């Protein structure tokens, strides 16, 4: 009897390639499959997958999940998959500073797809940003927080509730408080000039403090 003919080399390689993905797929924690993906950019949405590992997105696009072995798979056909929304103007203190852990989950925001909120708006933000961050990290909050240094607490600490202009030394102290908050991670400077004691300030005073935020790379927001 003659030797059995060998299969062509190309067929062997094709067979091996077909088997490889089952063994070569990378691990992942979560795959959201078949949804309408909006990536937050200017490109139009498209049907595809989103793959997450160790809290980070590692792959996005049509068929992206095929290269991964996910612990959990969510079928998202007919649904929109989008980044978490940002709510820049909120008054969430009764939630995020609550002693009740379930309230600090901030479900009213999460159920709307909001994962980042601004705090300290309208001039109400604590200039001791590092201190408040420590409290939030210790107690846990359900969303990301973007803090502002508020004009109200800054002016109140230096001038109390008095309806007068600061002298040079007092203005310097207020500027230092704003600068400190920016160095500790504040996003910017907020004002609510409708509210006392902020309503007692001149335009020049507001500009001087806002300039400290600008020097720290921050922006600002105001409630006139």
N, C-alpha and C positions, 0 to 999 in steps of 0.2 A: 504494500500500500504506500502511496506517495504521501508527502507531508501535507497537513491541512493548510490551505492558503491563509495567510495573515490578512487581517483587515487593513485597508489603506490607512496610512498614518494620519491623514486629515480626519478620518472618522473617529480614531482613538482620541485625538486632541479635542474634538467636538464633544465627545462623551464626557471626558474629564472636565471640560469647561462647564457643561450643564450641571454636573454634580457639585462643583466647587462652591457656588453661592450658599448652599445649605450649611456649609461648614465655615465659610469665610465671613459670614455676616457679622458685623460688629454688634456688641451689646448696647442696648439703650433702655432708658427707664419708661419712656412713653412715646407712642407714635399716634398721631392724629391723622387719619387716613381719609382721603377722598373728599375733603371739604373745599369750599371756595375760599382760597387763601388771599387775604389782603395783607401785604407786608408793611404797610404804612408809608410806602414810597409813592412815586408818581406812576409806576407801572400799573397797568390794568390787572384786576384780580384774575386768578386762574385756578382751575381745579388741581389739587396736589396734596402733598403730605407735609407734615411738620414733625420732626423727630427731636426728642429732648433727652439729654443725658447729663446727670449731675447738675440739674437746674439750668442748663444752657441749651439753646437751640443748636443742633449740630448739622441739620440738613433740612432744606425746604425745596419743594418743587414736585412736579409730576413724577410719581413712582419713587420718590426719595426713600420711602420706608422699606423698599425691597432690599436695600443693602444693610438692614439692621434687624436684630432679633430683640424686639421690645418686650419688656416685662408686662406692659399694659398697652392695649390697642383700643383706640376710640374710633368707631366708624362715624365719620362726619359728613357723609353724603347728604346734600341738601341743606347744609348748614354753613355759616360763615366762620372762618378761623381768622382771627385778627389779633394784633398786639393789644395789651391792656390799654385802656383809655386813661388819659390824664385829666383830672378835674383841678384846675389851677386856683379856683376860688371857692373855698369851703369853710364851714364853721363846725368842725367835727369834735370839739373838745369833749362833749358829753359821751362820745364813743371812745376816742383814742386814749383819754385820760381816766376812763372808768376803772374802778376797782374790780369790776366783773369781767372776767376773761372773755366770755362770750360776746359782750358788747364791744370789746376792743377788736374783735374780728372785723368790725365795720361792714357787716353784711349788706346794708343798704347800698353801699358803693360797689361791692364785689358782684352783687346780683345784676348790676348794670354794666359789668365789664370794666369798671374803673379799678385800676391797680396802683395808681399814684395820685396823691392829693397834695395840694398846697396848704400849709398851715401858717398862722400868724399874719393873715391878710388884714386889710383895713387898718393897718398900724397897730395890730395887737400882738405881734410876735415877740417872744422872749429873746433878748439879746444873748442870754447864756445858752447858746446852741449846744455846746458840748454837754452841759449838764442835763438838758432835756433829752438829748440823744441817749445818754446813759440810762435815763428812766425808761424810755421806750424799749431799748434793747433788753433791759432787765425784765420788763413786764410782757413784752411781745405785743405787736400790732399787726392787723391783717393786711395792711396795704403799705406801700412805700410812702414816705413822708418827705416833702420838700419844704424846709423851713424858711421863713422870712424874718428879718429883724424888724420889729415894729416901732414906729415913731412914738406911740403912746407910752410904752414901758420905758423907753430911753429918756423921754422928756420928764416923765413922772419921777424917775430915780434921781434926776439931777435937780429939777425945779419943783417937784411936787405938783400941786394943782394950781399954782400961781399963774395969773394972767399977765405975764411980763416977759420981756426978752431976756435971754441969757447974756451974762457978760462974757468976756473972752475966755476966761478960765472954765466957766460952765459949758460953753459951747465946745471947748476942747475935750471936756469929759464926755459929752454926748457923742462927739466924733469918735472918741476912743472906744465907746461901747459898740457903735456900729461897726467899726473896723475889727473889733474883737469877734463879733458875731460872724463877720465874713470869713475871718481866718479859721473859725471853728466849723465852717461848712454851710453857712447860710446861702441861699440862692440869690437874695437881694434884699432891698429895703422897701417896706410897705408903709403907706400912710392912710389915715382916715381923717382928713382935715375937717370933717363935719363934727367930730367928737372932741370934747375937752379931755386932756389939756392940749391936744394937737391943734385945736382951733385957735389957740392963742399965738401960734407961731407965725412969723413973717415968712415971705417967700425965700428970703436970703438964708434963713435958718434951715428951711427944708432943703434947699439946694446944697448947703454945706454938708449936711448929713448924707444926702443922696450921692454926693461926690465920693464919699468914703466907700459906699457900696460899689460904685463904678470902678474905683481903684482896685477893689478886690475881685473884679471880673463879674460882678453881679448886675442884675437888672432891678426893676422896681415895679410896683403896682400901687394904685391909689384909689381910694373911695373919696371923691370930692365932697 
